[in-house]
Amino acid sequence: MNRLKRPDFIRYMNKGGKKMAGKNRMLLFTIGCTMLLLSACGGGSTTKTDDPGAAGKEAPLTPEAEAARVANSKLELSFLYPPSGTEELFMARFGEQIKKKFPQYTLKFIPRQSDNYSGLLASKEPIDIVIVSLNNTGTYLTDIGLESDISDLIKKYNYDLSRIEPSLIDIQRRIANGGIYGLPLGTGAMVFLYNKDLFDKFGVSYPRDGMTWDEVYDLTRRMTRTDGGINYKGMVFGFASVIRSNQLSAPYFDSKTGKAMFTDHNFVQTFTNVARFYKIPGMEIPNNKYSDQADQFLKDQTVAMMINTGGMVARTAEALKNWDIASLPTLQEKPGLGMQAGPDYLYITNRSAQRDAAFQVLTYIASDEYQEWMARDLAFVPALKDSKKAMQSFGAGLQGIQGKNVQAIISQPYAPLTLASPFTANANSEMNNALNAFSAGKDVNTALREAAERIDKLVEQGMKK
């Protein structure tokens, strides 16, 4: 304790050079020593408590205790959910569960103001969390400068990223140049659905798990026919979604140059593999209305099989009585490999003044607790690395999903994700244009080259703005 008897310390305790009575001096000296000793022993990891009766007290907290303290703080968190723009959907999918987990938090929903958010950005209104898909991360986060690296929070709370599906974290590392901007909501996995009634009608065996694309192509040919004056199709796709989620991880754009990669070998192979289905007689799309394909499967019920995004599971359960799920078809050169995921993320923005509280929300959404609820009541595919438990109750809270082959959805590893672009939506449109040209007789290389030329001009114009 000799180090505490420094002259500067004595001068601090005797401001103005006034002499103190012995008892008072000793009392103050003892208090000072105690304070310094506690400070020295604290290691710098102290946090003030929120207990009004313990004002000024400090105590070291473990990451778990700090998380609990933050979770019990009274504060407001603001959320931006641009894809839907409705508070009702936000509350149904996230808000009600967040309120149950964090009753002290007040949740503020920010309505969508405009497509480019110019008014919102100019207002400097606080935005704690943005919920948006990977493909729209640029539009609603990075391209408008709202991104914030949460690596410090991951370290502070010892958050274990290894429990998350690896491809969902790997793509975040690429977006953030080694950092990470958000945690995933779900995988957005593609699914392979089929109408058992149509297979029964025509005496054809159902699709099975582990089929190749070639086998599914042959099955599509068998199921495409006219019967009783009704045209039946073997298969429909979310065409651009299947191309974008391809198993070869062939990207739309070169990540360095921004140029379209439609004529790259892997991309041509991907496009040809899917586009050939539309050259089967009877598989043509009237008036090129690709958006109507899901209705043909769900409402008209004249399509035997459909590959589309995971959200179609709940819609299929509502529309069809006799249906099921098979694992996605695979490529011979990539046996057993599934398609890329199509995840949504929760991002903490650089406008958040409540980063710790926002991070507690992110970790809750990625927790087993929420992921199991989400799988059960929303039929969303979990973002967990090991999602078998959550998938056991997949869709149990909804009608018509029980007893279906839901484990097929997660039976294959995900292909590595490709980076999205601000022009991804435009590229999706060009895929449909290229398909139209290919279906009309133009060779695949020419159709894709012309599509690449169009999108490159569009990108060049956009970069000049």
Secondary structure, 3 states (H helix, E strand, C coil): CHHHHCHHHHHHHCHHHCCCCHHHHHHHHHHHHHHHHHHHHHCCCEEECCCHHHCCCEEECCHHHHHHHHHCCCEEEEEECCCCCCHHHHHHHHHHHHHHHCCCEEEEEECCCCCCCHHHHHHCCCCCEEEEECCCHHHHCHHHCCCCCCHHHHHHCCCCHHHECHHHHHHHHHHCCCCCCEEEEECCCEEEEEEHHHHHHCCCCCCCCCCEHHHHHHHHHHHCEEECCEEEEEEEECHHHHHHCCCCCCCCECCCCCCECCCCHHHHHHHHHHHHHHHCCCCCCHHHCHHHHHHHHHHHCCEEEEEEECCHHHHHHHHCCCEEEECCCEECCECCCCCCCCCEEEEECCCCCCHHHHHHHHHHHCCHHHHHHHHHHHCCCECECCCHHHHHCCCCCCCCCCCCCHHHHHCCCCCCCCCCCCCHHHHHHHHHHHHHHHHCCCCHHHHHHHHHHHHHHHHHHHHHC
